[in-house]
Amino acid sequence: MLAVLSKARNSDERRRLAGGGIGFCRRAAPAPYTLVLPRRPGRADRAMTRLSQYLLPTEKEPPADAEAISHKLMVRAGLIRQMGAGMWTWLPAGWRVHQRVVGIIREEMDAIGAREMLMPVLQPAEPWRKTGRIEIEELFKLTDRKGSELVLAMTHEEAVTFHIAQIVRSYRDLPLIVYHFQVKERDEPRPRAGVLRTREFVMKDSYSFDRDAAAGEQSYALHIDAYERIMQRTGLRFYRVEGDVGMMGGVGAHEYMAPCAAGEDEIVLGEGYAANSEVASASPDVEQRDGEYFRAGERLSVEPAIEIGNIFKLGTRYSEPLGAHYLDEHGNELPVWMASYGIGPARIVAAAVEQFADEHGISWPRALAPFALHLVALGRPGTPEREAAETLYETLERGGVDVLYDDRDAGAGEKFADAELLGCPLRLTVGRRSLESGEIEVQLRRGRREGPPLPLGAAPEELLRAVGELIESLP
């Protein structure tokens, strides 16, 4: 199947994407937003998105130790809560955003023929000892009651290669791509910046297995293509840069970087060139003078960025020590050629906050927002304006619109502040003024612009069509 998929792609484009050293920056086009969502019928499902019954503990002040914008705003907006150093709980609205990212990644992995699986976090230490990675300081190591040595996985190369060594026997079993979303554990010496540098996090890691380096390049190109689509759909500005293989080992790597002030990595950029600072510093083509980078006479720029994904050409780095071999068509035993591909949903979420936030709060890209629409009701229960808001909420819910309804007994100022802090792309407000004008007030969160008003007394079909068009128009 993968061979068919690789042939079906434009080969020139694939070679361009896979080529080393050529970085790119894209302002991603917004992904299509699905207005009608699958829902379980019944009153309980509709009541779930009433803010009076929702767990969204917003805060007026950020944590005292917070420096990154994403750390400050994700806590203030009630998306995450800290349990310990580098240990974070995703609250309901935050988890919705996280899972939006997961959904995008899953769709693009499936589209290249990858098969989803799940491997354990708790693993025997022996495979890690065979690959030499047992000595990594950040690897959590423990012993069970029987004295067996175990580790908490920070990546899953050892685990997946352990299985492939038992399953793959012939060249007919290749190529193969598998992936999973799994918790990773890392004994991080200095957790910081909220969910950007933690001791526990969810990562998508996929693994390709091929006959040789040439076939491996095709799987690598498929992932580059998939990763570009993922980044575009999330709405992030991003670069693909040359990276260092680091503790992963192998013969080459690329990183996906989202430029923002909170980034703890630096990327070096020029005409037809993009690399992380470590690679640029070691490159014979790049000269450093007085803290600046030059290449072929061009002064290169440097930007801070968040690493949101990385891909590695592993070669036989893991297949050799763990015995993952296959027989070719001539009966020769050869090592499986491997690559691994990681991407962090939490880092994509934080990068989106960093890139699009303003002084009032978060401004989500449409594809990642916890809710497409934030409905604010002004007026006390039992008043005509509240009844109008309730009717609108029922219409939106029945129409499948992904809506958060602020029906709390709170003042307008508090409701508007929380709406801007949470950052849903579209806000509708129904109050006394709506009854007088016959119109629903509309605010577009990006830029805090007033949108075209909607008719309060419109037929449900007309109203849903107008709301859908508004949502589709948003970045």
VEXKEPA-475080 format. One record per residue (C-alpha): residue in three letters; chain; x, y, z. Coordinates in pm, whole numbers, plus 50000, padded with zeros to 5 digits. Layout:
N
+-----+-------+-------+-------+-------+
| res | chain |    px |    py |    pz |
+-----+-------+-------+-------+-------+
| ALA |     A |     X |     Y |     Z |
...
+-----+-------+-------+-------+-------+
//
This chain:
475
+-----+-------+-------+-------+-------+
| res | chain |    px |    py |    pz |
+-----+-------+-------+-------+-------+
| MET |     A | 50000 | 50000 | 50000 |
| LEU |     A | 50278 | 50243 | 50090 |
| ALA |     A | 50451 | 50180 | 49762 |
| VAL |     A | 50130 | 50268 | 49579 |
| LEU |     A | 50087 | 50580 | 49789 |
| SER |     A | 50443 | 50692 | 49730 |
| LYS |     A | 50406 | 50646 | 49354 |
| ALA |     A | 50079 | 50837 | 49359 |
| ARG |     A | 50247 | 51146 | 49506 |
| ASN |     A | 50424 | 51397 | 49285 |
| SER |     A | 50784 | 51271 | 49284 |
| ASP |     A | 50943 | 51612 | 49218 |
| GLU |     A | 50749 | 51766 | 49505 |
| ARG |     A | 50844 | 51475 | 49732 |
| ARG |     A | 51212 | 51517 | 49653 |
| ARG |     A | 51185 | 51890 | 49720 |
| LEU |     A | 51022 | 51831 | 50058 |
| ALA |     A | 51274 | 51566 | 50159 |
| GLY |     A | 51581 | 51762 | 50049 |
| GLY |     A | 51818 | 51854 | 50332 |
| GLY |     A | 51892 | 52210 | 50421 |
| ILE |     A | 51607 | 52380 | 50239 |
| GLY |     A | 51376 | 52525 | 50499 |
| PHE |     A | 51042 | 52686 | 50449 |
| CYS |     A | 50811 | 52912 | 50639 |
| ARG |     A | 50439 | 52904 | 50580 |
| ARG |     A | 50151 | 53103 | 50712 |
| ALA |     A | 49915 | 52811 | 50712 |
| ALA |     A | 49579 | 52824 | 50543 |
| PRO |     A | 49292 | 52752 | 50783 |
| ALA |     A | 49156 | 52401 | 50784 |
| PRO |     A | 48795 | 52342 | 50690 |
| TYR |     A | 48583 | 52356 | 51006 |
| THR |     A | 48321 | 52090 | 51053 |
| LEU |     A | 48010 | 52273 | 51166 |
| VAL |     A | 47797 | 51966 | 51229 |
| LEU |     A | 47954 | 51734 | 51483 |
| PRO |     A | 47847 | 51383 | 51583 |
| ARG |     A | 47655 | 51409 | 51906 |
| ARG |     A | 47471 | 51178 | 52135 |
| PRO |     A | 47110 | 51293 | 52154 |
| GLY |     A | 46955 | 51407 | 52476 |
| ARG |     A | 46942 | 51689 | 52724 |
| ALA |     A | 47259 | 51586 | 52910 |
| ASP |     A | 47476 | 51641 | 52603 |
| ARG |     A | 47338 | 51990 | 52546 |
| ALA |     A | 47376 | 52086 | 52913 |
| MET |     A | 47741 | 51982 | 52903 |
| THR |     A | 47843 | 52307 | 52732 |
| ARG |     A | 47666 | 52544 | 52968 |
| LEU |     A | 47938 | 52743 | 53143 |
| SER |     A | 47738 | 52735 | 53468 |
| GLN |     A | 47798 | 52357 | 53470 |
| TYR |     A | 48143 | 52349 | 53307 |
| LEU |     A | 48484 | 52322 | 53474 |
| LEU |     A | 48657 | 52638 | 53352 |
| PRO |     A | 48838 | 52797 | 53651 |
| THR |     A | 48961 | 53126 | 53502 |
| GLU |     A | 49207 | 53340 | 53696 |
| LYS |     A | 49270 | 53716 | 53698 |
| GLU |     A | 49642 | 53678 | 53765 |
| PRO |     A | 49898 | 53437 | 53615 |
| PRO |     A | 50120 | 53211 | 53828 |
| ALA |     A | 50400 | 53403 | 53997 |
| ASP |     A | 50671 | 53198 | 53824 |
| ALA |     A | 50518 | 53215 | 53475 |
| GLU |     A | 50725 | 53386 | 53205 |
| ALA |     A | 50599 | 53241 | 52876 |
| ILE |     A | 50275 | 53389 | 52740 |
| SER |     A | 50134 | 53040 | 52687 |
| HIS |     A | 50205 | 52946 | 53050 |
| LYS |     A | 50031 | 53257 | 53179 |
| LEU |     A | 49727 | 53245 | 52953 |
| MET |     A | 49662 | 52870 | 52957 |
| VAL |     A | 49647 | 52879 | 53339 |
| ARG |     A | 49442 | 53200 | 53348 |
| ALA |     A | 49198 | 53065 | 53087 |
| GLY |     A | 49133 | 52751 | 53293 |
| LEU |     A | 49291 | 52513 | 53042 |
| ILE |     A | 49563 | 52356 | 53259 |
| ARG |     A | 49658 | 52321 | 53625 |
| GLN |     A | 49992 | 52228 | 53777 |
| MET |     A | 50027 | 51933 | 54014 |
| GLY |     A | 50404 | 51941 | 54059 |
| ALA |     A | 50723 | 52049 | 53884 |
| GLY |     A | 50676 | 51959 | 53519 |
| MET |     A | 50347 | 51778 | 53588 |
| TRP |     A | 50031 | 51929 | 53439 |
| THR |     A | 49665 | 51838 | 53433 |
| TRP |     A | 49465 | 51926 | 53123 |
| LEU |     A | 49124 | 52058 | 53225 |
| PRO |     A | 48821 | 52000 | 52999 |
| ALA |     A | 48855 | 52299 | 52765 |
| GLY |     A | 49231 | 52254 | 52739 |
| TRP |     A | 49194 | 51885 | 52665 |
| ARG |     A | 48950 | 51967 | 52387 |
| VAL |     A | 49221 | 52180 | 52221 |
| HIS |     A | 49481 | 51908 | 52273 |
| GLN |     A | 49254 | 51650 | 52115 |
| ARG |     A | 49181 | 51880 | 51820 |
| VAL |     A | 49553 | 51859 | 51744 |
| VAL |     A | 49553 | 51483 | 51797 |
| GLY |     A | 49265 | 51448 | 51552 |
| ILE |     A | 49448 | 51642 | 51281 |
| ILE |     A | 49764 | 51437 | 51328 |
| ARG |     A | 49574 | 51108 | 51325 |
| GLU |     A | 49398 | 51194 | 50999 |
| GLU |     A | 49725 | 51280 | 50826 |
| MET |     A | 49904 | 50971 | 50957 |
| ASP |     A | 49621 | 50749 | 50836 |
| ALA |     A | 49633 | 50924 | 50498 |
| ILE |     A | 49989 | 50800 | 50431 |
| GLY |     A | 49900 | 50441 | 50522 |
| ALA |     A | 50032 | 50442 | 50879 |
| ARG |     A | 49865 | 50200 | 51123 |
| GLU |     A | 49781 | 50312 | 51476 |
| MET |     A | 49881 | 50095 | 51772 |
| LEU |     A | 49969 | 50145 | 52138 |
| MET |     A | 50287 | 50047 | 52321 |
| PRO |     A | 50348 | 50056 | 52697 |
| VAL |     A | 50522 | 50336 | 52886 |
| LEU |     A | 50661 | 50091 | 53141 |
| GLN |     A | 50920 | 49873 | 52968 |
| PRO |     A | 51196 | 49622 | 53047 |
| ALA |     A | 51536 | 49786 | 53071 |
| GLU |     A | 51714 | 49521 | 52864 |
| PRO |     A | 51632 | 49659 | 52514 |
| TRP |     A | 51754 | 50001 | 52630 |
| ARG |     A | 52071 | 49841 | 52753 |
| LYS |     A | 52125 | 49674 | 52417 |
| THR |     A | 52095 | 50005 | 52233 |
| GLY |     A | 52316 | 50184 | 52485 |
| ARG |     A | 52046 | 50434 | 52579 |
| ILE |     A | 52005 | 50304 | 52933 |
| GLU |     A | 52268 | 50559 | 53041 |
| ILE |     A | 52063 | 50862 | 52932 |
| GLU |     A | 52029 | 51080 | 53242 |
| GLU |     A | 51674 | 51192 | 53161 |
| LEU |     A | 51549 | 50831 | 53142 |
| PHE |     A | 51344 | 50727 | 53446 |
| LYS |     A | 51474 | 50394 | 53579 |
| LEU |     A | 51311 | 50179 | 53845 |
| THR |     A | 51303 | 49829 | 53991 |
| ASP |     A | 50989 | 49627 | 54062 |
| ARG |     A | 50927 | 49415 | 54374 |
| LYS |     A | 51094 | 49117 | 54209 |
| GLY |     A | 51408 | 49312 | 54135 |
| SER |     A | 51346 | 49341 | 53760 |
| GLU |     A | 51492 | 49652 | 53605 |
| LEU |     A | 51241 | 49873 | 53422 |
| VAL |     A | 51228 | 50212 | 53253 |
| LEU |     A | 50958 | 50469 | 53183 |
| ALA |     A | 50989 | 50533 | 52811 |
| MET |     A | 51080 | 50877 | 52683 |
| THR |     A | 51056 | 50748 | 52324 |
| HIS |     A | 50955 | 50409 | 52182 |
| GLU |     A | 51229 | 50308 | 51937 |
| GLU |     A | 51334 | 50016 | 52156 |
| ALA |     A | 50979 | 49890 | 52204 |
| VAL |     A | 50872 | 49905 | 51841 |
| THR |     A | 51198 | 49751 | 51716 |
| PHE |     A | 51161 | 49471 | 51973 |
| HIS |     A | 50828 | 49382 | 51813 |
| ILE |     A | 50942 | 49424 | 51454 |
| ALA |     A | 51233 | 49188 | 51521 |
| GLN |     A | 50977 | 48919 | 51607 |
| ILE |     A | 50724 | 48997 | 51332 |
| VAL |     A | 50914 | 49092 | 51015 |
| ARG |     A | 51077 | 48798 | 50842 |
| SER |     A | 51080 | 48871 | 50469 |
| TYR |     A | 51114 | 49160 | 50228 |
| ARG |     A | 50746 | 49095 | 50155 |
| ASP |     A | 50665 | 49229 | 50505 |
| LEU |     A | 50808 | 49571 | 50413 |
| PRO |     A | 50752 | 49865 | 50391 |
| LEU |     A | 50562 | 49930 | 50712 |
| ILE |     A | 50462 | 50242 | 50904 |
| VAL |     A | 50310 | 50232 | 51253 |
| TYR |     A | 50232 | 50507 | 51503 |
| HIS |     A | 50078 | 50574 | 51840 |
| PHE |     A | 49985 | 50853 | 52080 |
| GLN |     A | 50136 | 50774 | 52416 |
| VAL |     A | 50249 | 50937 | 52738 |
| LYS |     A | 50625 | 50997 | 52758 |
| GLU |     A | 50819 | 51037 | 53080 |
| ARG |     A | 51135 | 51244 | 53105 |
| ASP |     A | 51343 | 51325 | 53413 |
| GLU |     A | 51365 | 51685 | 53304 |
| PRO |     A | 51624 | 51872 | 53514 |
| ARG |     A | 51455 | 52210 | 53473 |
| PRO |     A | 51084 | 52201 | 53391 |
| ARG |     A | 50961 | 52540 | 53275 |
| ALA |     A | 50721 | 52740 | 53058 |
| GLY |     A | 50402 | 52550 | 53144 |
| VAL |     A | 50344 | 52263 | 52901 |
| LEU |     A | 50646 | 52348 | 52687 |
| ARG |     A | 50904 | 52167 | 52899 |
| THR |     A | 50752 | 51902 | 53125 |
| ARG |     A | 50834 | 51569 | 53283 |
| GLU |     A | 50528 | 51397 | 53137 |
| PHE |     A | 50360 | 51463 | 52803 |
| VAL |     A | 50172 | 51296 | 52520 |
| MET |     A | 50355 | 51253 | 52190 |
| LYS |     A | 50270 | 51107 | 51854 |
| ASP |     A | 50561 | 50895 | 51741 |
| SER |     A | 50558 | 50698 | 51420 |
| TYR |     A | 50812 | 50455 | 51283 |
| SER |     A | 50888 | 50344 | 50930 |
| PHE |     A | 51056 | 50015 | 50837 |
| ASP |     A | 51202 | 49960 | 50493 |
| ARG |     A | 51438 | 49735 | 50300 |
| ASP |     A | 51715 | 49990 | 50243 |
| ALA |     A | 51806 | 50359 | 50247 |
| ALA |     A | 51643 | 50430 | 49909 |
| ALA |     A | 51309 | 50285 | 50022 |
| GLY |     A | 51353 | 50464 | 50354 |
| GLU |     A | 51373 | 50797 | 50173 |
| GLN |     A | 51027 | 50736 | 50031 |
| SER |     A | 50879 | 50679 | 50378 |
| TYR |     A | 51066 | 50985 | 50503 |
| ALA |     A | 50922 | 51192 | 50217 |
| LEU |     A | 50571 | 51071 | 50298 |
| HIS |     A | 50613 | 51196 | 50653 |
| ILE |     A | 50748 | 51532 | 50541 |
| ASP |     A | 50442 | 51569 | 50322 |
| ALA |     A | 50212 | 51468 | 50610 |
| TYR |     A | 50387 | 51699 | 50858 |
| GLU |     A | 50353 | 51995 | 50625 |
| ARG |     A | 49979 | 51932 | 50599 |
| ILE |     A | 49952 | 51896 | 50978 |
| MET |     A | 50127 | 52229 | 51034 |
| GLN |     A | 49915 | 52401 | 50771 |
| ARG |     A | 49594 | 52270 | 50923 |
| THR |     A | 49686 | 52386 | 51275 |
| GLY |     A | 49727 | 52741 | 51145 |
| LEU |     A | 50081 | 52785 | 51279 |
| ARG |     A | 50368 | 52972 | 51119 |
| PHE |     A | 50648 | 52718 | 51101 |
| TYR |     A | 50985 | 52622 | 50954 |
| ARG |     A | 51136 | 52287 | 50868 |
| VAL |     A | 51506 | 52306 | 50949 |
| GLU |     A | 51808 | 52080 | 50950 |
| GLY |     A | 51845 | 51921 | 51293 |
| ASP |     A | 52097 | 51724 | 51493 |
| VAL |     A | 52033 | 51352 | 51555 |
| GLY |     A | 52122 | 51391 | 51924 |
| MET |     A | 52044 | 51098 | 52154 |
| MET |     A | 51829 | 50938 | 51884 |
| GLY |     A | 52125 | 50858 | 51662 |
| GLY |     A | 52102 | 50785 | 51294 |
| VAL |     A | 52213 | 50951 | 50974 |
| GLY |     A | 52005 | 51270 | 50950 |
| ALA |     A | 51722 | 51472 | 51101 |
| HIS |     A | 51487 | 51764 | 51051 |
| GLU |     A | 51299 | 51971 | 51306 |
| TYR |     A | 50971 | 52158 | 51280 |
| MET |     A | 50999 | 52492 | 51454 |
| ALA |     A | 50732 | 52748 | 51541 |
| PRO |     A | 50890 | 53094 | 51582 |
| CYS |     A | 50783 | 53281 | 51896 |
| ALA |     A | 50939 | 53478 | 52178 |
| ALA |     A | 50907 | 53192 | 52430 |
| GLY |     A | 51111 | 52954 | 52214 |
| GLU |     A | 51418 | 52816 | 52387 |
| ASP |     A | 51573 | 52704 | 52058 |
| GLU |     A | 51720 | 52928 | 51792 |
| ILE |     A | 51685 | 52883 | 51417 |
| VAL |     A | 51921 | 53033 | 51163 |
| LEU |     A | 51753 | 53147 | 50842 |
| GLY |     A | 51862 | 53271 | 50502 |
| GLU |     A | 51779 | 53247 | 50133 |
| GLY |     A | 51723 | 52873 | 50074 |
| TYR |     A | 51868 | 52787 | 50415 |
| ALA |     A | 51720 | 52695 | 50752 |
| ALA |     A | 51889 | 52510 | 51038 |
| ASN |     A | 51893 | 52506 | 51413 |
| SER |     A | 52178 | 52699 | 51569 |
| GLU |     A | 52374 | 52385 | 51663 |
| VAL |     A | 52375 | 52257 | 51305 |
| ALA |     A | 52453 | 52603 | 51165 |
| SER |     A | 52745 | 52646 | 51406 |
| ALA |     A | 52894 | 52313 | 51296 |
| SER |     A | 52837 | 52366 | 50923 |
| PRO |     A | 53145 | 52436 | 50708 |
| ASP |     A | 52922 | 52652 | 50486 |
| VAL |     A | 52832 | 52888 | 50771 |
| GLU |     A | 53074 | 53139 | 50920 |
| GLN |     A | 53033 | 53300 | 51262 |
| ARG |     A | 53164 | 53649 | 51329 |
| ASP |     A | 53087 | 53855 | 51638 |
| GLY |     A | 52791 | 53637 | 51728 |
| GLU |     A | 52636 | 53660 | 51381 |
| TYR |     A | 52600 | 53398 | 51109 |
| PHE |     A | 52703 | 53437 | 50743 |
| ARG |     A | 52663 | 53203 | 50448 |
| ALA |     A | 52794 | 53268 | 50097 |
| GLY |     A | 52828 | 53635 | 50189 |
| GLU |     A | 52471 | 53658 | 50318 |
| ARG |     A | 52404 | 53766 | 50675 |
| LEU |     A | 52166 | 53512 | 50825 |
| SER |     A | 51886 | 53599 | 51064 |
| VAL |     A | 51823 | 53425 | 51396 |
| GLU |     A | 51480 | 53367 | 51551 |
| PRO |     A | 51375 | 53201 | 51878 |
| ALA |     A | 51140 | 52911 | 51819 |
| ILE |     A | 50957 | 52620 | 51980 |
| GLU |     A | 51040 | 52274 | 51851 |
| ILE |     A | 50702 | 52114 | 51780 |
| GLY |     A | 50814 | 51810 | 51581 |
| ASN |     A | 51120 | 51620 | 51469 |
| ILE |     A | 51197 | 51342 | 51225 |
| PHE |     A | 51502 | 51115 | 51221 |
| LYS |     A | 51663 | 50889 | 50964 |
| LEU |     A | 51769 | 50614 | 51204 |
| GLY |     A | 51915 | 50373 | 50951 |
| THR |     A | 52015 | 50054 | 51133 |
| ARG |     A | 52084 | 50231 | 51466 |
| TYR |     A | 51819 | 50019 | 51644 |
| SER |     A | 51760 | 49726 | 51411 |
| GLU |     A | 52119 | 49600 | 51443 |
| PRO |     A | 52145 | 49580 | 51825 |
| LEU |     A | 51786 | 49454 | 51863 |
| GLY |     A | 51805 | 49195 | 51585 |
| ALA |     A | 51544 | 49334 | 51343 |
| HIS |     A | 51644 | 49161 | 51017 |
| TYR |     A | 51468 | 49032 | 50708 |
| LEU |     A | 51548 | 48799 | 50421 |
| ASP |     A | 51565 | 48961 | 50077 |
| GLU |     A | 51454 | 48792 | 49753 |
| HIS |     A | 51791 | 48618 | 49729 |
| GLY |     A | 51779 | 48478 | 50082 |
| ASN |     A | 52029 | 48726 | 50226 |
| GLU |     A | 51969 | 48844 | 50582 |
| LEU |     A | 51975 | 49223 | 50605 |
| PRO |     A | 51897 | 49478 | 50878 |
| VAL |     A | 51570 | 49668 | 50853 |
| TRP |     A | 51613 | 50036 | 50765 |
| MET |     A | 51431 | 50262 | 51009 |
| ALA |     A | 51318 | 50618 | 51069 |
| SER |     A | 51119 | 50775 | 51352 |
| TYR |     A | 50893 | 51078 | 51355 |
| GLY |     A | 50775 | 51269 | 51662 |
| ILE |     A | 50531 | 51552 | 51711 |
| GLY |     A | 50405 | 51706 | 52036 |
| PRO |     A | 50036 | 51806 | 52053 |
| ALA |     A | 50095 | 52007 | 52372 |
| ARG |     A | 50372 | 52205 | 52206 |
| ILE |     A | 50150 | 52282 | 51908 |
| VAL |     A | 49883 | 52409 | 52149 |
| ALA |     A | 50134 | 52629 | 52334 |
| ALA |     A | 50283 | 52758 | 52008 |
| ALA |     A | 49936 | 52859 | 51887 |
| VAL |     A | 49881 | 53055 | 52207 |
| GLU |     A | 50222 | 53221 | 52172 |
| GLN |     A | 50177 | 53320 | 51808 |
| PHE |     A | 49822 | 53456 | 51818 |
| ALA |     A | 49754 | 53588 | 52170 |
| ASP |     A | 49697 | 53956 | 52238 |
| GLU |     A | 49682 | 54163 | 52555 |
| HIS |     A | 49329 | 54038 | 52624 |
| GLY |     A | 49392 | 53666 | 52603 |
| ILE |     A | 49414 | 53372 | 52364 |
| SER |     A | 49302 | 53391 | 52001 |
| TRP |     A | 49277 | 53035 | 51872 |
| PRO |     A | 49312 | 52933 | 51510 |
| ARG |     A | 48974 | 52799 | 51405 |
| ALA |     A | 49097 | 52440 | 51372 |
| LEU |     A | 49222 | 52427 | 51733 |
| ALA |     A | 48964 | 52626 | 51928 |
| PRO |     A | 48796 | 52443 | 52219 |
| PHE |     A | 48461 | 52566 | 52084 |
| ALA |     A | 48378 | 52727 | 51752 |
| LEU |     A | 48141 | 52974 | 51914 |
| HIS |     A | 48107 | 53141 | 52255 |
| LEU |     A | 47751 | 53251 | 52327 |
| VAL |     A | 47711 | 53517 | 52599 |
| ALA |     A | 47371 | 53574 | 52759 |
| LEU |     A | 47310 | 53909 | 52929 |
| GLY |     A | 47021 | 53950 | 53167 |
| ARG |     A | 46892 | 53752 | 53459 |
| PRO |     A | 46705 | 53422 | 53430 |
| GLY |     A | 46340 | 53474 | 53343 |
| THR |     A | 46394 | 53801 | 53154 |
| PRO |     A | 46301 | 53822 | 52784 |
| GLU |     A | 46664 | 53865 | 52680 |
| ARG |     A | 46766 | 53552 | 52871 |
| GLU |     A | 46481 | 53357 | 52712 |
| ALA |     A | 46600 | 53475 | 52369 |
| ALA |     A | 46953 | 53353 | 52451 |
| GLU |     A | 46818 | 53016 | 52565 |
| THR |     A | 46625 | 52977 | 52241 |
| LEU |     A | 46934 | 53064 | 52037 |
| TYR |     A | 47143 | 52815 | 52235 |
| GLU |     A | 46891 | 52538 | 52171 |
| THR |     A | 46891 | 52621 | 51799 |
| LEU |     A | 47270 | 52613 | 51778 |
| GLU |     A | 47294 | 52289 | 51975 |
| ARG |     A | 47030 | 52114 | 51769 |
| GLY |     A | 47206 | 52234 | 51455 |
| GLY |     A | 47529 | 52069 | 51569 |
| VAL |     A | 47722 | 52392 | 51625 |
| ASP |     A | 48011 | 52345 | 51868 |
| VAL |     A | 47909 | 52612 | 52121 |
| LEU |     A | 47999 | 52715 | 52475 |
| TYR |     A | 47709 | 52896 | 52640 |
| ASP |     A | 47784 | 53146 | 52919 |
| ASP |     A | 47461 | 53127 | 53118 |
| ARG |     A | 47623 | 53220 | 53450 |
| ASP |     A | 47473 | 53470 | 53691 |
| ALA |     A | 47760 | 53714 | 53638 |
| GLY |     A | 47808 | 54066 | 53507 |
| ALA |     A | 47866 | 54151 | 53142 |
| GLY |     A | 48222 | 54266 | 53211 |
| GLU |     A | 48320 | 53935 | 53368 |
| LYS |     A | 48158 | 53736 | 53088 |
| PHE |     A | 48324 | 53937 | 52812 |
| ALA |     A | 48665 | 53919 | 52985 |
| ASP |     A | 48641 | 53541 | 53018 |
| ALA |     A | 48533 | 53507 | 52655 |
| GLU |     A | 48831 | 53706 | 52533 |
| LEU |     A | 49063 | 53514 | 52766 |
| LEU |     A | 48944 | 53175 | 52638 |
| GLY |     A | 48972 | 53295 | 52281 |
| CYS |     A | 48704 | 53109 | 52082 |
| PRO |     A | 48701 | 53248 | 51726 |
| LEU |     A | 48345 | 53380 | 51732 |
| ARG |     A | 48138 | 53541 | 52007 |
| LEU |     A | 47763 | 53599 | 51993 |
| THR |     A | 47596 | 53820 | 52253 |
| VAL |     A | 47225 | 53836 | 52331 |
| GLY |     A | 47100 | 54107 | 52567 |
| ARG |     A | 46838 | 54377 | 52600 |
| ARG |     A | 46992 | 54567 | 52310 |
| SER |     A | 46942 | 54259 | 52092 |
| LEU |     A | 46570 | 54260 | 52162 |
| GLU |     A | 46548 | 54630 | 52077 |
| SER |     A | 46742 | 54599 | 51750 |
| GLY |     A | 46632 | 54248 | 51655 |
| GLU |     A | 46998 | 54155 | 51600 |
| ILE |     A | 47254 | 53928 | 51766 |
| GLU |     A | 47583 | 54106 | 51836 |
| VAL |     A | 47885 | 53940 | 51675 |
| GLN |     A | 48252 | 53976 | 51765 |
| LEU |     A | 48539 | 53811 | 51578 |
| ARG |     A | 48808 | 53726 | 51834 |
| ARG |     A | 49109 | 53774 | 51604 |
| GLY |     A | 49160 | 54151 | 51607 |
| ARG |     A | 48854 | 54197 | 51833 |
| ARG |     A | 48655 | 54312 | 51530 |
| GLU |     A | 48281 | 54359 | 51517 |
| GLY |     A | 48121 | 54111 | 51281 |
| PRO |     A | 47804 | 54142 | 51077 |
| PRO |     A | 47501 | 54112 | 51309 |
| LEU |     A | 47272 | 53813 | 51281 |
| PRO |     A | 46891 | 53835 | 51274 |
| LEU |     A | 46755 | 53733 | 51613 |
| GLY |     A | 46419 | 53622 | 51481 |
| ALA |     A | 46545 | 53432 | 51177 |
| ALA |     A | 46426 | 53081 | 51100 |
| PRO |     A | 46662 | 52815 | 51245 |
| GLU |     A | 46782 | 52704 | 50901 |
| GLU |     A | 46865 | 53061 | 50798 |
| LEU |     A | 47040 | 53133 | 51127 |
| LEU |     A | 47248 | 52814 | 51115 |
| ARG |     A | 47350 | 52887 | 50757 |
| ALA |     A | 47464 | 53240 | 50852 |
| VAL |     A | 47657 | 53113 | 51156 |
| GLY |     A | 47822 | 52844 | 50946 |
| GLU |     A | 47935 | 53099 | 50688 |
| LEU |     A | 48079 | 53319 | 50961 |
| ILE |     A | 48273 | 53029 | 51110 |
| GLU |     A | 48407 | 52926 | 50770 |
| SER |     A | 48534 | 53280 | 50710 |
| LEU |     A | 48753 | 53284 | 51022 |
| PRO |     A | 49130 | 53215 | 51030 |
+-----+-------+-------+-------+-------+
//
